[in-house]
Amino acid sequence: MSDTGTAETKKLRPLPQLYFSKIMRAIVEFQLIEDGDRILVGLSGGKDSILLLYALATMRSRLKKAFELRAFTVNPRFSSDFQTGLDRLAELCSSLDVPYDSREVDIAGTIAAQGDKDRCFTCAFFRRGAVNRYAQETGCNKVAYAHHHDDAVETLLMGLLSSGQISTFLPKTFLDKSGVTVIRPLIYLREQEIIDAIPIHGFAPVKSPCPYDGHTKRQEIKELIARLTADDPLLYDHLGAALRQSAIGDLWPKAKTRQEMYSTYQEYVKGQKG
C-alpha cells in the first residue's frame, strides 16, 4: 500500500460544497497543509475522526499541495471488544488507500491505579504521547485531530468555569518537544454537521470503548450550552466569537505575588507611626 494513494483511484464521493468550503477555510486561514507534509490522522473510530480521514483522503486530489496520509489508533485497553472496531478501521483505511496501524497503551490500568485524578486528562495525555511517538517513528511532521467548532467552544467555557482560564486549543500548534505540528482541519464544522455527514462516507462510527463516555465534565458543559442556547439562540454564536483574540476586552492586571504586594505595601505605610 502506498503512502501517496489518491482518492481518484478509489472513486470517493466528493465532499458537499458546505463541508469543502469550511475545511478549506481552515486549511487556508491557518496554513494547515503544505507541500511535502506527511500527515498522521489520529483515528479513534468516532464520527469526527472518520470524517477527518475521509475528507483529507478526498482532498489529496483537489489541493495543489502534495501531501501524504497515514492513520493511527490508540487502543486504551478499556474493552477486549474494541478489536472488532480496529479491524473495521483497518478496512476503512485500506479502502481509502491510507496506511494504518494501531497500538495498545494501558490507559485503563493507569486510570485504575491513579485514584481520584482526572480520568479524561490522563487518557488524553497518554493518547497524545503515543500518537506523537508514532508520528516521529514514521517520519510524519504533522498530526491531524478531528476537533470541531463545538469542541473549541466547550473547551473555552470549561476552562473558564473550572479553572478561571480564558483559553482554548488552537487550529495549529507546533510542539517543541516532539517537533510535530498539530492541525485541526474540521475546526469550522459544527458537531451536528459531522453527524449529518455520516451518509457521505457511509461508514458507521466505531462504538467508543471508554466506560466514562457520556459521563464527563465535557458532556456536562455540552449540555449546559444546549440549555442556555434554548433560552438564548445567540448564545453559542457569542461564545464562538469569544474564541478570537480580538474578543478580549478590559481585564484586571495579572495578580501580584505576595512579595510584590509587600513591597508596595511598605511604600504605602512608610513613615506611619503606631
Secondary structure, DSSP 4 states (H G I P E B T S, - for coil): --TT--HHHHTPPPPPHHHHHHHHHHHHHHT---TT-EEEEE--SSHHHHHHHHHHHHHTTT-SS--EEEEEEEE-SS-TTHHHHHHHHHHHHHHTT--EEEEE--HHHHHHHSTTS-HHHHHHHHHHHHHHHHHHHTT-SEEE----HHHHHHHHHHHHHHHS------SEEEETTTTEEEE-TTTTS-HHHHHHTHHHHT-PPPPP--TTTT-SHHHHHHHHHHHHHHH-TTHHHHHHHTTSGGG----PPPPPPHHHHHHHHHHHHTT---
